[in-house]
Amino acid sequence: MAIICGRQMGLDMPTLAKQFKTSKSVIWATSNTPNLSKATGRPLKTSSGDDRIIVRMSKKNPRLTSTDINSELKDHYGVQVSFLKISQKISVDMASRCPRTLSKDVCATLYSSEGAQ
C-alpha cells in the first residue's frame, strides 16, 4: 500500500526501490504501471497509411518494380522512401498472407490415408 501511495505522490521507481529495499520490478508489479521510458530507436520513415498504399499498389499491379512504386509515391503522395524499404514492406505483407505449405510427411500421410478408403 505504501508503494502505491509513493507512486501517487510522484516518487519514481528507483527511489521507491531503494526506500523499500526491493527491486524495480517489484515496484512495477505492485503499482501495476508500465515503465514510462522514452522509446528508443530511429523513427519510422513511413506511416501505416503509406505502408498500406505501397502494398495496395503492389497488389493492384504485381509487375510494378520498387522504382516505379517509389516514383509514384513521390509524385502523388510526396513521400520519399528508399527502394529497399518498399521491397521490405511488400515482402513482409505478402509473406503474412501466404498459406503455409505442407511438409512432405504430412502430404504422404494425407495421400496414403485417402488411398486406403
The first five atom37 places (N, CA, C, CB, O) and aatype in JSON, in Angstrom:
{
  "aatype": [12, 0, 9, 9, 4, 7, 1, 5, 12, 7, 10, 3, 12, 14, 16, 10, 0, 11, 5, 13, 11, 16, 15, 11, 15, 19, 9, 17, 0, 16, 15, 2, 16, 14, 2, 10, 15, 11, 0, 16, 7, 1, 14, 10, 11, 16, 15, 15, 7, 3, 3, 1, 9, 9, 19, 1, 12, 15, 11, 11, 2, 14, 1, 10, 16, 15, 16, 3, 9, 2, 15, 6, 10, 11, 3, 8, 18, 7, 19, 5, 19, 15, 13, 10, 11, 9, 15, 5, 11, 9, 15, 19, 3, 12, 0, 15, 1, 4, 14, 1, 16, 10, 15, 11, 3, 19, 4, 0, 16, 10, 18, 15, 15, 6, 7, 0, 5],
  "atom_mask": [
    [1, 1, 1, 1, 1],
    [1, 1, 1, 1, 1],
    [1, 1, 1, 1, 1],
    [1, 1, 1, 1, 1],
    [1, 1, 1, 1, 1],
    [1, 1, 1, 0, 1],
    [1, 1, 1, 1, 1],
    [1, 1, 1, 1, 1],
    [1, 1, 1, 1, 1],
    [1, 1, 1, 0, 1],
    [1, 1, 1, 1, 1],
    [1, 1, 1, 1, 1],
    [1, 1, 1, 1, 1],
    [1, 1, 1, 1, 1],
    [1, 1, 1, 1, 1],
    [1, 1, 1, 1, 1],
    [1, 1, 1, 1, 1],
    [1, 1, 1, 1, 1],
    [1, 1, 1, 1, 1],
    [1, 1, 1, 1, 1],
    [1, 1, 1, 1, 1],
    [1, 1, 1, 1, 1],
    [1, 1, 1, 1, 1],
    [1, 1, 1, 1, 1],
    [1, 1, 1, 1, 1],
    [1, 1, 1, 1, 1],
    [1, 1, 1, 1, 1],
    [1, 1, 1, 1, 1],
    [1, 1, 1, 1, 1],
    [1, 1, 1, 1, 1],
    [1, 1, 1, 1, 1],
    [1, 1, 1, 1, 1],
    [1, 1, 1, 1, 1],
    [1, 1, 1, 1, 1],
    [1, 1, 1, 1, 1],
    [1, 1, 1, 1, 1],
    [1, 1, 1, 1, 1],
    [1, 1, 1, 1, 1],
    [1, 1, 1, 1, 1],
    [1, 1, 1, 1, 1],
    [1, 1, 1, 0, 1],
    [1, 1, 1, 1, 1],
    [1, 1, 1, 1, 1],
    [1, 1, 1, 1, 1],
    [1, 1, 1, 1, 1],
    [1, 1, 1, 1, 1],
    [1, 1, 1, 1, 1],
    [1, 1, 1, 1, 1],
    [1, 1, 1, 0, 1],
    [1, 1, 1, 1, 1],
    [1, 1, 1, 1, 1],
    [1, 1, 1, 1, 1],
    [1, 1, 1, 1, 1],
    [1, 1, 1, 1, 1],
    [1, 1, 1, 1, 1],
    [1, 1, 1, 1, 1],
    [1, 1, 1, 1, 1],
    [1, 1, 1, 1, 1],
    [1, 1, 1, 1, 1],
    [1, 1, 1, 1, 1],
    [1, 1, 1, 1, 1],
    [1, 1, 1, 1, 1],
    [1, 1, 1, 1, 1],
    [1, 1, 1, 1, 1],
    [1, 1, 1, 1, 1],
    [1, 1, 1, 1, 1],
    [1, 1, 1, 1, 1],
    [1, 1, 1, 1, 1],
    [1, 1, 1, 1, 1],
    [1, 1, 1, 1, 1],
    [1, 1, 1, 1, 1],
    [1, 1, 1, 1, 1],
    [1, 1, 1, 1, 1],
    [1, 1, 1, 1, 1],
    [1, 1, 1, 1, 1],
    [1, 1, 1, 1, 1],
    [1, 1, 1, 1, 1],
    [1, 1, 1, 0, 1],
    [1, 1, 1, 1, 1],
    [1, 1, 1, 1, 1],
    [1, 1, 1, 1, 1],
    [1, 1, 1, 1, 1],
    [1, 1, 1, 1, 1],
    [1, 1, 1, 1, 1],
    [1, 1, 1, 1, 1],
    [1, 1, 1, 1, 1],
    [1, 1, 1, 1, 1],
    [1, 1, 1, 1, 1],
    [1, 1, 1, 1, 1],
    [1, 1, 1, 1, 1],
    [1, 1, 1, 1, 1],
    [1, 1, 1, 1, 1],
    [1, 1, 1, 1, 1],
    [1, 1, 1, 1, 1],
    [1, 1, 1, 1, 1],
    [1, 1, 1, 1, 1],
    [1, 1, 1, 1, 1],
    [1, 1, 1, 1, 1],
    [1, 1, 1, 1, 1],
    [1, 1, 1, 1, 1],
    [1, 1, 1, 1, 1],
    [1, 1, 1, 1, 1],
    [1, 1, 1, 1, 1],
    [1, 1, 1, 1, 1],
    [1, 1, 1, 1, 1],
    [1, 1, 1, 1, 1],
    [1, 1, 1, 1, 1],
    [1, 1, 1, 1, 1],
    [1, 1, 1, 1, 1],
    [1, 1, 1, 1, 1],
    [1, 1, 1, 1, 1],
    [1, 1, 1, 1, 1],
    [1, 1, 1, 1, 1],
    [1, 1, 1, 1, 1],
    [1, 1, 1, 0, 1],
    [1, 1, 1, 1, 1],
    [1, 1, 1, 1, 1]
  ],
  "atom_positions": [
    [[0.82, -1.19, 0.0], [0.0, 0.0, 0.0], [0.87, 1.26, 0.0], [-0.93, -0.01, 1.2], [0.54, 2.26, -0.64]],
    [[1.98, 1.18, 0.73], [2.87, 2.34, 0.8], [3.53, 2.61, -0.55], [3.94, 2.13, 1.87], [3.81, 3.75, -0.9]],
    [[3.77, 1.53, -1.3], [4.39, 1.69, -2.62], [3.44, 2.44, -3.55], [4.77, 0.31, -3.23], [3.86, 3.33, -4.29]],
    [[2.17, 2.08, -3.5], [1.18, 2.74, -4.36], [1.04, 4.21, -3.98], [-0.18, 2.02, -4.26], [0.93, 5.07, -4.84]],
    [[1.05, 4.48, -2.68], [0.96, 5.88, -2.23], [2.19, 6.66, -2.68], [0.83, 5.95, -0.69], [2.08, 7.83, -3.07]],
    [[3.36, 6.02, -2.62], [4.59, 6.68, -3.07], [4.54, 7.01, -4.55], [0.0, 0.0, 0.0], [5.0, 8.08, -4.96]],
    [[3.99, 6.1, -5.35], [3.86, 6.36, -6.79], [2.87, 7.48, -7.05], [3.43, 5.08, -7.54], [3.06, 8.3, -7.94]],
    [[1.8, 7.52, -6.26], [0.79, 8.57, -6.44], [1.34, 9.93, -6.03], [-0.46, 8.24, -5.64], [0.91, 10.96, -6.56]],
    [[2.28, 9.94, -5.09], [2.89, 11.2, -4.67], [3.92, 11.68, -5.69], [3.55, 11.05, -3.3], [4.4, 12.81, -5.6]],
    [[4.27, 10.83, -6.65], [5.18, 11.26, -7.7], [6.6, 10.74, -7.56], [0.0, 0.0, 0.0], [7.47, 11.16, -8.32]],
    [[6.85, 9.85, -6.62], [8.2, 9.29, -6.5], [8.44, 8.3, -7.63], [8.38, 8.59, -5.12], [7.54, 7.57, -8.03]],
    [[9.67, 8.29, -8.13], [9.96, 7.38, -9.23], [10.33, 5.99, -8.68], [11.11, 7.93, -10.1], [10.55, 5.82, -7.48]],
    [[10.38, 5.01, -9.58], [10.58, 3.62, -9.18], [11.94, 3.37, -8.52], [10.43, 2.73, -10.37], [11.99, 2.66, -7.52]],
    [[13.05, 3.9, -9.05], [14.32, 3.64, -8.38], [14.37, 4.16, -6.94], [15.45, 4.27, -9.17], [14.95, 3.52, -6.07]],
    [[13.76, 5.32, -6.7], [13.73, 5.88, -5.34], [12.91, 4.99, -4.42], [13.15, 7.3, -5.35], [13.33, 4.71, -3.29]],
    [[11.76, 4.54, -4.88], [10.93, 3.65, -4.07], [11.62, 2.31, -3.83], [9.57, 3.42, -4.74], [11.52, 1.74, -2.74]],
    [[12.33, 1.8, -4.84], [13.03, 0.53, -4.68], [14.11, 0.63, -3.62], [13.65, 0.08, -6.01], [14.28, -0.29, -2.82]],
    [[14.85, 1.75, -3.59], [15.87, 1.94, -2.55], [15.23, 2.11, -1.18], [16.74, 3.17, -2.88], [15.73, 1.58, -0.19]],
    [[14.13, 2.82, -1.13], [13.46, 3.09, 0.14], [12.93, 1.8, 0.77], [12.32, 4.09, -0.07], [13.05, 1.62, 1.98]],
    [[12.35, 0.92, -0.04], [11.78, -0.32, 0.49], [12.72, -1.52, 0.35], [10.48, -0.63, -0.21], [12.35, -2.64, 0.7]],
    [[13.93, -1.27, -0.17], [14.96, -2.31, -0.33], [14.43, -3.49, -1.16], [15.43, -2.81, 1.04], [14.58, -4.65, -0.79]],
    [[13.83, -3.15, -2.3], [13.35, -4.15, -3.25], [13.82, -3.77, -4.64], [11.8, -4.29, -3.2], [14.46, -2.73, -4.82]],
    [[13.51, -4.6, -5.6], [13.9, -4.29, -6.97], [12.83, -3.43, -7.64], [14.13, -5.58, -7.78], [11.7, -3.32, -7.16]],
    [[13.21, -2.84, -8.77], [12.26, -2.0, -9.51], [11.11, -2.84, -10.07], [12.98, -1.26, -10.64], [9.99, -2.34, -10.21]],
    [[11.39, -4.1, -10.4], [10.33, -4.95, -10.95], [9.24, -5.22, -9.91], [10.91, -6.27, -11.46], [8.07, -5.36, -10.25]],
    [[9.64, -5.3, -8.63], [8.64, -5.49, -7.57], [7.77, -4.24, -7.45], [9.33, -5.8, -6.21], [6.56, -4.34, -7.27]],
    [[8.4, -3.08, -7.56], [7.65, -1.82, -7.51], [6.67, -1.75, -8.68], [8.6, -0.59, -7.52], [5.52, -1.35, -8.52]],
    [[7.15, -2.13, -9.85], [6.3, -2.1, -11.03], [5.13, -3.07, -10.89], [7.11, -2.44, -12.29], [3.99, -2.72, -11.2]],
    [[5.4, -4.28, -10.42], [4.34, -5.27, -10.27], [3.32, -4.83, -9.22], [4.93, -6.64, -9.88], [2.12, -5.09, -9.36]],
    [[3.79, -4.16, -8.18], [2.88, -3.71, -7.12], [2.01, -2.56, -7.61], [3.68, -3.27, -5.89], [0.8, -2.55, -7.39]],
    [[2.62, -1.6, -8.25], [1.86, -0.43, -8.69], [1.14, -0.68, -10.01], [2.77, 0.77, -8.84], [0.22, 0.05, -10.37]],
    [[1.56, -1.74, -10.73], [0.93, -2.15, -11.98], [0.88, -1.02, -13.0], [-0.48, -2.65, -11.71], [-0.1, -0.85, -13.72]],
    [[1.95, -0.25, -13.06], [2.06, 0.8, -14.06], [3.27, 0.5, -14.93], [2.16, 2.2, -13.41], [4.3, 0.07, -14.4]],
    [[3.18, 0.72, -16.22], [4.33, 0.46, -17.07], [5.44, 1.48, -16.84], [3.91, 0.47, -18.54], [5.2, 2.6, -16.39]],
    [[6.64, 1.06, -17.15], [7.78, 1.96, -17.06], [7.69, 2.94, -18.22], [9.15, 1.17, -17.07], [7.77, 2.54, -19.38]],
    [[7.52, 4.2, -17.93], [7.29, 5.2, -18.97], [8.61, 5.76, -19.49], [6.41, 6.34, -18.43], [8.84, 6.97, -19.46]],
    [[9.47, 4.87, -19.98], [10.73, 5.33, -20.54], [10.5, 5.74, -21.99], [11.82, 4.24, -20.44], [9.57, 5.26, -22.64]],
    [[11.33, 6.62, -22.48], [11.2, 7.1, -23.84], [11.54, 5.98, -24.81], [12.11, 8.33, -24.08], [12.47, 5.2, -24.58]],
    [[10.8, 5.89, -25.89], [11.04, 4.86, -26.89], [12.37, 5.12, -27.57], [9.9, 4.81, -27.92], [12.69, 6.25, -27.93]],
    [[13.13, 4.05, -27.75], [14.43, 4.2, -28.39], [14.34, 3.75, -29.84], [15.5, 3.39, -27.64], [13.37, 3.12, -30.25]],
    [[15.34, 4.07, -30.58], [15.4, 3.65, -31.98], [15.04, 4.79, -32.92], [0.0, 0.0, 0.0], [14.56, 5.85, -32.52]],
    [[15.3, 4.52, -34.18], [15.05, 5.52, -35.21], [13.56, 5.58, -35.51], [15.85, 5.2, -36.48], [12.91, 4.54, -35.58]],
    [[13.0, 6.78, -35.69], [11.59, 6.87, -36.03], [11.33, 6.31, -37.43], [11.1, 8.32, -35.95], [12.2, 6.36, -38.3]],
    [[10.13, 5.78, -37.64], [9.79, 5.18, -38.92], [9.71, 6.25, -40.01], [8.47, 4.42, -38.81], [9.25, 7.37, -39.77]],
    [[10.15, 5.88, -41.19], [10.12, 6.8, -42.33], [8.72, 6.85, -42.94], [11.15, 6.37, -43.39], [8.28, 7.89, -43.43]],
    [[8.02, 5.71, -42.91], [6.69, 5.66, -43.49], [5.65, 5.45, -42.4], [6.6, 4.54, -44.55], [5.91, 4.81, -41.38]],
    [[4.48, 5.99, -42.63], [3.38, 5.78, -41.69], [2.64, 4.5, -42.08], [2.4, 7.01, -41.68], [2.94, 3.89, -43.1]],
    [[1.69, 4.1, -41.26], [0.92, 2.91, -41.58], [0.09, 3.13, -42.85], [0.0, 2.51, -40.4], [-0.15, 2.2, -43.61]],
    [[-0.35, 4.36, -43.07], [-1.08, 4.67, -44.3], [-0.2, 4.54, -45.53], [0.0, 0.0, 0.0], [-0.65, 4.03, -46.56]],
    [[1.06, 5.0, -45.43], [1.99, 4.85, -46.54], [2.25, 3.38, -46.83], [3.32, 5.57, -46.24], [2.35, 2.98, -47.99]],
    [[2.36, 2.58, -45.77], [2.58, 1.14, -45.95], [1.41, 0.5, -46.68], [2.79, 0.46, -44.6], [1.61, -0.34, -47.56]],
    [[0.2, 0.9, -46.32], [-0.99, 0.36, -46.99], [-1.01, 0.75, -48.47], [-2.27, 0.85, -46.3], [-1.4, -0.05, -49.32]],
    [[-0.59, 1.98, -48.76], [-0.56, 2.44, -50.16], [0.44, 1.61, -50.95], [-0.19, 3.94, -50.23], [0.15, 1.2, -52.08]],
    [[1.62, 1.36, -50.37], [2.65, 0.58, -51.05], [2.14, -0.82, -51.35], [3.93, 0.51, -50.2], [2.29, -1.31, -52.47]],
    [[1.54, -1.46, -50.37], [1.04, -2.83, -50.55], [-0.11, -2.85, -51.55], [0.59, -3.43, -49.21], [-0.2, -3.76, -52.37]],
    [[-1.0, -1.86, -51.48], [-2.13, -1.81, -52.41], [-1.65, -1.67, -53.84], [-3.08, -0.65, -52.05], [-2.17, -2.32, -54.75]],
    [[-0.64, -0.81, -54.06], [-0.11, -0.62, -55.41], [0.51, -1.92, -55.91], [0.93, 0.5, -55.43], [0.37, -2.26, -57.09]],
    [[1.19, -2.63, -55.04], [1.83, -3.87, -55.43], [0.8, -4.95, -55.76], [2.76, -4.35, -54.33], [1.0, -5.73, -56.69]],
    [[-0.29, -4.99, -54.99], [-1.33, -5.99, -55.26], [-2.1, -5.67, -56.52], [-2.29, -6.08, -54.07], [-2.5, -6.56, -57.27]],
    [[-2.31, -4.38, -56.76], [-3.06, -3.95, -57.93], [-2.32, -4.3, -59.22], [-3.33, -2.44, -57.88], [-2.92, -4.77, -60.18]],
    [[-1.01, -4.08, -59.21], [-0.19, -4.39, -60.37], [1.08, -5.08, -59.88], [0.14, -3.1, -61.2], [2.05, -4.4, -59.53]],
    [[1.11, -6.41, -59.85], [2.26, -7.13, -59.32], [3.55, -6.94, -60.12], [1.95, -8.59, -59.25], [4.63, -7.25, -59.64]],
    [[3.43, -6.42, -61.33], [4.63, -6.23, -62.16], [5.33, -4.9, -61.89], [4.26, -6.31, -63.62], [6.38, -4.64, -62.48]],
    [[4.78, -4.07, -61.02], [5.43, -2.8, -60.67], [6.72, -3.09, -59.9], [4.49, -1.91, -59.84], [6.73, -3.9, -58.98]],
    [[7.77, -2.41, -60.28], [9.03, -2.54, -59.55], [9.04, -1.54, -58.4], [10.25, -2.33, -60.49], [8.21, -0.63, -58.34]],
    [[10.01, -1.71, -57.51], [10.11, -0.77, -56.38], [10.44, 0.63, -56.88], [11.17, -1.25, -55.37], [10.05, 1.61, -56.25]],
    [[11.15, 0.74, -58.0], [11.46, 2.04, -58.59], [10.18, 2.73, -59.05], [12.44, 1.89, -59.76], [9.99, 3.92, -58.83]],
    [[9.29, 1.96, -59.71], [8.02, 2.52, -60.17], [7.15, 2.96, -58.99], [7.26, 1.48, -61.02], [6.56, 4.04, -59.02]],
    [[7.1, 2.12, -57.97], [6.3, 2.46, -56.79], [6.86, 3.7, -56.12], [6.26, 1.28, -55.8], [6.1, 4.57, -55.68]],
    [[8.18, 3.78, -56.03], [8.83, 4.93, -55.39], [8.52, 6.22, -56.15], [10.34, 4.72, -55.31], [8.2, 7.23, -55.53]],
    [[8.61, 6.18, -57.47], [8.34, 7.4, -58.24], [6.87, 7.81, -58.14], [8.72, 7.19, -59.72], [6.56, 9.0, -58.08]],
    [[5.98, 6.82, -58.1], [4.56, 7.14, -57.97], [4.24, 7.7, -56.58], [3.7, 5.89, -58.23], [3.44, 8.63, -56.45]],
    [[4.88, 7.15, -55.55], [4.71, 7.69, -54.19], [5.19, 9.13, -54.12], [5.46, 6.82, -53.16], [4.54, 9.98, -53.5]],
    [[6.32, 9.39, -54.75], [6.9, 10.73, -54.71], [6.0, 11.72, -55.45], [8.3, 10.73, -55.32], [5.79, 12.84, -54.97]],
    [[5.47, 11.32, -56.61], [4.66, 12.22, -57.42], [3.29, 12.49, -56.8], [4.49, 11.64, -58.81], [2.87, 13.64, -56.69]],
    [[2.59, 11.43, -56.4], [1.2, 11.57, -55.96], [1.06, 11.89, -54.47], [0.45, 10.33, -56.26], [0.15, 12.62, -54.08]],
    [[1.95, 11.34, -53.64], [1.77, 11.46, -52.2], [2.86, 12.27, -51.51], [1.72, 10.09, -51.58], [2.73, 12.61, -50.34]],
    [[3.93, 12.59, -52.23], [5.01, 13.39, -51.65], [5.84, 12.65, -50.62], [0.0, 0.0, 0.0], [6.43, 13.27, -49.74]],
    [[5.89, 11.33, -50.72], [6.63, 10.51, -49.76], [7.92, 10.02, -50.42], [5.77, 9.3, -49.27], [7.88, 9.41, -51.48]],
    [[9.04, 10.29, -49.78], [10.34, 9.86, -50.29], [10.79, 8.64, -49.48], [11.41, 11.01, -50.21], [11.09, 8.75, -48.29]],
    [[10.83, 7.46, -50.13], [11.2, 6.22, -49.46], [12.26, 5.52, -50.29], [9.95, 5.3, -49.24], [12.27, 5.65, -51.51]],
    [[13.14, 4.78, -49.64], [14.17, 4.05, -50.37], [13.55, 2.81, -51.04], [15.33, 3.63, -49.43], [12.49, 2.34, -50.63]],
    [[14.23, 2.31, -52.06], [13.74, 1.15, -52.79], [13.75, -0.09, -51.9], [14.6, 0.91, -54.05], [12.87, -0.94, -51.98]],
    [[14.76, -0.18, -51.05], [14.87, -1.32, -50.14], [13.69, -1.36, -49.18], [16.19, -1.27, -49.37], [13.14, -2.43, -48.91]],
    [[13.29, -0.2, -48.66], [12.17, -0.14, -47.72], [10.88, -0.57, -48.4], [12.02, 1.29, -47.15], [10.05, -1.24, -47.78]],
    [[10.7, -0.2, -49.66], [9.49, -0.59, -50.39], [9.45, -2.1, -50.57], [9.43, 0.11, -51.76], [8.42, -2.72, -50.34]],
    [[10.57, -2.68, -50.97], [10.59, -4.14, -51.17], [10.41, -4.87, -49.85], [11.9, -4.57, -51.83], [9.81, -5.94, -49.82]],
    [[10.92, -4.3, -48.74], [10.71, -4.92, -47.43], [9.24, -4.89, -47.05], [11.55, -4.21, -46.36], [8.7, -5.89, -46.56]],
    [[8.58, -3.77, -47.26], [7.16, -3.65, -46.9], [6.32, -4.63, -47.7], [6.67, -2.21, -47.14], [5.39, -5.24, -47.17]],
    [[6.63, -4.78, -48.98], [5.87, -5.69, -49.83], [6.1, -7.13, -49.4], [6.26, -5.5, -51.31], [5.14, -7.9, -49.29]],
    [[7.35, -7.5, -49.16], [7.64, -8.89, -48.81], [7.06, -9.26, -47.45], [9.14, -9.13, -48.82], [6.6, -10.38, -47.27]],
    [[7.08, -8.34, -46.5], [6.52, -8.62, -45.17], [5.02, -8.82, -45.27], [6.85, -7.49, -44.18], [4.48, -9.75, -44.67]],
    [[4.33, -7.95, -46.01], [2.89, -8.06, -46.1], [2.48, -9.29, -46.91], [2.3, -6.81, -46.73], [1.54, -9.99, -46.53]],
    [[3.16, -9.56, -47.98], [2.8, -10.7, -48.81], [3.1, -12.01, -48.09], [3.54, -10.65, -50.14], [2.36, -12.98, -48.24]],
    [[4.18, -12.06, -47.32], [4.53, -13.28, -46.61], [3.51, -13.59, -45.52], [5.92, -13.16, -46.0], [3.25, -14.76, -45.23]],
    [[2.93, -12.57, -44.93], [1.96, -12.81, -43.86], [0.64, -13.32, -44.4], [1.73, -11.54, -43.06], [-0.16, -13.87, -43.65]],
    [[0.4, -13.16, -45.69], [-0.87, -13.59, -46.27], [-0.77, -14.92, -47.0], [-1.37, -12.54, -47.22], [-1.78, -15.46, -47.44]],
    [[0.43, -15.47, -47.13], [0.6, -16.73, -47.84], [0.21, -17.9, -46.95], [2.06, -16.89, -48.33], [0.53, -17.9, -45.76]],
    [[-0.47, -18.89, -47.51], [-0.76, -20.08, -46.71], [0.51, -20.9, -46.51], [-1.85, -20.94, -47.38], [1.41, -20.9, -47.35]],
    [[0.57, -21.58, -45.4], [1.74, -22.42, -45.11], [1.73, -23.63, -46.02], [1.76, -22.85, -43.62], [0.67, -24.2, -46.3]],
    [[2.89, -24.02, -46.47], [2.98, -25.21, -47.3], [3.07, -26.42, -46.39], [4.2, -25.14, -48.25], [3.62, -26.36, -45.29]],
    [[2.53, -27.52, -46.86], [2.57, -28.75, -46.08], [3.91, -29.43, -46.25], [1.43, -29.69, -46.49], [4.5, -29.4, -47.33]],
    [[4.38, -30.05, -45.19], [5.64, -30.78, -45.3], [5.41, -32.08, -46.05], [6.24, -31.05, -43.89], [4.26, -32.5, -46.23]],
    [[6.49, -32.71, -46.49], [6.37, -33.94, -47.27], [5.74, -35.06, -46.45], [7.74, -34.38, -47.78], [4.97, -35.86, -46.99]],
    [[6.05, -35.12, -45.17], [5.49, -36.17, -44.32], [3.98, -36.04, -44.2], [6.14, -36.13, -42.93], [3.26, -37.03, -44.26]],
    [[3.5, -34.82, -44.03], [2.07, -34.59, -43.9], [1.37, -34.94, -45.21], [1.77, -33.13, -43.51], [0.3, -35.56, -45.2]],
    [[1.96, -34.55, -46.33], [1.37, -34.87, -47.64], [1.33, -36.37, -47.85], [2.16, -34.19, -48.77], [0.34, -36.9, -48.37]],
    [[2.4, -37.06, -47.47], [2.45, -38.51, -47.65], [1.36, -39.2, -46.84], [3.83, -39.05, -47.26], [0.72, -40.12, -47.33]],
    [[1.15, -38.76, -45.6], [0.12, -39.39, -44.78], [-1.28, -39.05, -45.29], [0.26, -38.94, -43.31], [-2.18, -39.88, -45.2]],
    [[-1.46, -37.85, -45.83], [-2.77, -37.49, -46.38], [-3.11, -38.36, -47.58], [-2.8, -36.01, -46.77], [-4.22, -38.88, -47.7]],
    [[-2.14, -38.5, -48.49], [-2.4, -39.27, -49.7], [-2.52, -40.76, -49.41], [-1.3, -39.03, -50.71], [-3.31, -41.45, -50.06]],
    [[-1.76, -41.25, -48.45], [-1.85, -42.68, -48.13], [-3.17, -43.0, -47.45], [-0.67, -43.11, -47.24], [-3.73, -44.08, -47.66]],
    [[-3.69, -42.09, -46.63], [-4.98, -42.35, -45.96], [-6.13, -42.25, -46.95], [-5.19, -41.37, -44.8], [-7.15, -42.92, -46.77]],
    [[-6.01, -41.42, -47.98], [-7.06, -41.3, -48.99], [-7.13, -42.56, -49.84], [-6.83, -40.07, -49.88], [-8.22, -43.01, -50.22]],
    [[-5.96, -43.14, -50.14], [-5.93, -44.33, -50.97], [-6.46, -45.55, -50.26], [0.0, 0.0, 0.0], [-6.95, -46.47, -50.91]],
    [[-6.4, -45.58, -48.93], [-6.84, -46.73, -48.16], [-8.36, -46.79, -48.07], [-6.24, -46.69, -46.77], [-8.91, -47.86, -47.79]],
    [[-9.04, -45.69, -48.29], [-10.5, -45.68, -48.13], [-11.22, -46.29, -49.27], [-10.99, -44.3, -47.94], [-12.45, -46.34, -49.27]]
  ]
}
